Amino acid sequence: MHLEFRHLRTIKAIHEYGGLGRAAEQLHITQSALSHQIKGLEDQAGVELFMRRSKPMKLTAAGMRLLHLAEQILPQVEAMQAEFANLRDGETGRLHIAIECHACFEWLFPVLERFRKIWGDVDVDIRPGLAFDAMPALEKEEVDLVVSSDPEDLPGIDFIELFDYAPVFVASSHHPLAEKPWVEAADFRGQTLITYPVERSRLDVFSQLLTPAKVEPAAIRQVELTAVILLLVASNRGVAVLPDWVVREVKYSSDYVTRPLTENGVTRRLYAAVRRDDREKPFMRDLIEFARAEARRLQTA
């Protein structure tokens, strides 16, 4: 027996409307075509499915079995069709994010909370991009967006500007370097540098200042949480370099000061890397706009 979705829809429509005329109208086919479809289905099944002499038409016991099957399967098919339509239109989907900026977790969470309230049907996940190669994962569709400050020329990948920030030197207000209007690479000699637990190449203080100047601090202490970094700095246990917006947002203590890196300061830019085909999805556009709005709030806080 070759059973198709249209057969199930036919059984259900005739049962609901009690006759061929109204059922054919609802199914958008002629009454003659519907009658031939029923005859062909009954020939395949080898049994009658309708009591034709009854008004309204009623299902036989065999017909009722098919009706029960239709009532189970058709809602699932319709739900799947709606899900595919939403995926096509960008109303649902998957948004797996990799972050190459350790401090950005604190910036991203308010963004995702706002996103969740509007796009509740989008599956959101966050992966620390510092723990794996985020860009190859983006190209392989293992993640859908990478937050990075290091744009690359990759086929099919767009780097969308989010916001600019300044890495700043942070020290206890009692530290000797707090007296300087800005700090240079050489000032880090003899200092304990407190950083996030990531590779040097991912840290602005190294990539933008120390490595080009071939300067090495006396010691490096790795700490996971921004609040703990600021606690240690305020206690004069070391110095740090953090994004300016991070220091303004956390506001842990008044016992530390910030200073520019070099006389002219250092400016970095954060990007959202996405596959070009995903860039115009409505939920992707909203996430990027929410991210920019949160960045503007942090920069004026």
N, C-alpha and C positions, 0 to 999 in steps of 0.2 A: 504493500500500500504506500503510495507516494503522497505524503501529506504536506501541504504548504501552509504558510501563514494565512493566505487568502481563504483557504478552506475553513480555518478556525474562525476568521472574521465573519465568513458567511453563516456558519452555524450560530454564532453569537447574535448576529444581526437579525436573522429570521426568528430566533427565539425571543428577542427583545421586542420586535415589531409585529410578530404574529402573522406575517404573510410575505409573499415574494415582492409585491409592489413597493411597499415602504422600505423593505430591506434593500432592494435594488437601488432605490433612490438614495439611501444613506451610503451605500457602497459605490455610488457613481458608476453603475453599469446598468445595462438594460435588463428587463425582467426575463427576456428570453435567454440572455447570456447566463444569468443567475440560475435559471432552471437547468440549462445544460451543465453548468458546473456541479450542481447537486447530483444530477444523474450520473455524471462521470465519477464523482466521489463515491456514490452508492455502488456503482459497478466495481470499483476498486475494493471497497470494503466487503462486498458480497452480502450486505444486509441493508434493509431500509433504515433511513435515518429520521424520516418524518412520517407522521400520520397525515396523509394528504387530504383525507376527507373531513378532517376536523377543522373548525373555524373558531378561533385562530389556529394556524398550523401548530402542531405540537411535536415535540421530539419523541422518538422511540427510546427504548432503554439504551440502544447503541448510540443514538444521537445524544443522549444525556451524558454518556461517557466522553464524547468529543467536546461537549459543552464545558464539562468540568476541566478538561485539558486546556481549552481555549481560555477559560477564566484564570488558569494558573500561568499560562505562557504569555498571553498577549500583554498583560500589564508589565511584565519584565521586558518584553521587546520594546514597548513604548517608552519605558524608562531609559532603556539603553539608547534609543534613538534621540531622546531629549538630551541625554548626557553627551552624545557625540555632537549634537547641534551646538550645545553650550561650549564644548571644546573648540569647535570650528569657529564660533563667534567670539571666543576669548572670554567667556563668562565663567568658566570653571577651568581647572587644569592643575598643574603642578608647578610649584615655585621653590626649588631647592637652591639655597644660597650658600656660597662659600665666601669666607671673609679672610682676606690677606692682611687686614689691619686689625691688630689685636685690640686696640682701644675702641674700635668701632662697634663692638658688642654693645657698649653702653649707649651709643648713639642710635643703633639699629632697633633696639627693643621697643622704644616708643613708636617708631615708625611701623613696626609689625603689629603693634596693638591697634593702631588706627586702621591698618590694612585689614586686620582680621574682622573688624566690625562691619566692613563693607563687602569684603570678598571671603565670606565664611566658607564657601564651597571650594576654595583653592587650597590644595594641600601644601602647607608651608613647612620647610625644614631648614635648619641652619647647620652648616658644617664648618669647622675651623679650617680655612684654606691653607693655613700655615702647616697643617699636619700632612698635606698631600699636595700633588701638583694640580692646582686648581684650574689653570687654563686648559691643559689637555682634557681634564674632566668636563669642562664646558664644551669643548669641541666634540667630545664623545657623547654629549647629552646626559652625562651622569649628574651634572648640576645645571642650573638654568640661569644663574646670575653670579658674578664674582665681583666683590667689592675690593678694589685694588688701587694703589697709587702708582703703579708701573704699567702704563699702556704699552701694548705690543702690536705689531703689524701682523695680524692673523687673518687668514681668509675666512669670510663669513662671520666674523666677530666684530661688533661695534663697541667702542669705549665711549660711554655717554658721561659727560661731565656732570659731577654732582656738586662739589664745592671746593673752595681753596681753604687751606689752613696753614698756620705757622707753627712748626715745632719750636718750642721754647725751652730754655734752660730753667730748671726749678731747683732751688736750694733753700736751706734754712735761712731765715732772716738774720741769724747770727753767724752765718758762714762768711768767710773773708771775700768770696766771690760775689756776695750780695751787694758789695760796695761798687761793683763795676756797672757801667751802663749797658754793656753787652759782654758776651764771652766769646773767646776764640778757641780753636781746636787745642792750642797749647795749654789752655787753662784746665783741661781735663787730666793732664799729667799729674800723677800723685793722688787722684781722686778715686773714691769708690763710686762707680756708676751703677745705679739701680735701673734695671730694664725689665721689660716683659720677657717671658721665657720663649723667645723666638730667635731664629738665625740672625746674625749680624746684618746680612744683606737686606733684611726686611725692616731694620730699624733705621729711622731717619738720622739719628745721631751718628751712626756709622756711615751710611751711604752718602749723606750730604756733607759730613764734616770730618769725622775722624779718619776714615779710610783714605780719602784723597790726601789728607795732610800727613798720613802715616804716623798718627798719634795713638798711643795705647794708654788707657787709664790704668791706675795701679791695681784695681780689682773690679770685677763685675759681679753684681748680686742680682739674681733673677727672681722676680716676684710676679705672681699671677694677677693680683687685683690692684686696680688704680688707687683705691682708698688706702691700701697697705703701703704702696709706694710713697704716697704723700705723707703718711704717718711716719715712715722711716726718714723721709727728707726733713720733715718738721722737727724730728728728734736729732737732726744733724748726723744721721748715720750714713749719709751719702748724698749724691746729687742725681738728678734725673733729667731727661728730655722727653717732654710729652706734647701732644697737640694742644694748642692754646685753648680750644673749646673744651677739652677734657678738664683742664685745670679750672676753668670758669664753672663748669657744670658740677663737678664733685664738691668743691668748696668745703673741703674737709677741715681746714684750719687756717688761721691767719698768721701762723708761724713760719710761712715760707714765702718766697718772692719768685717772680719770673723775670727772666731777662732774654732779649733776642739772641739768636745765634748769629754772630758776626755783626758788624756795624749796620749793615743793610738788611739784616734779617734773612730768614730762609722761608720761602713759600712753596708749599706742596699742593697738589691737586688730587682729589679722590674721584674715582671713576666707578661706574657700574658697567661691567663687561657683560654683554648679552649676545646671543646668536641673532644675526640680522633678521632671520625669519620670525623671531619672537618679539622683536622690538615694539611692534605696533599692537600687540595684544592689549586689550583694555586694562587688564589687571597689572600688566607690566608697566604701562604708562603711568597708572596711578601710584604704584610703588615708588617709582622714580620721582614723581612729583611730591609725594609724601616725604621722601628722603631729603629732597631739596628744602622743603618747608621746615623740617626739623632742624636742618643745618642752619637755616637763617635764624631760627629761634635761638639756637646755641650761640651763634656768633654775636647776637645782640643781648644775650642774657647778662 
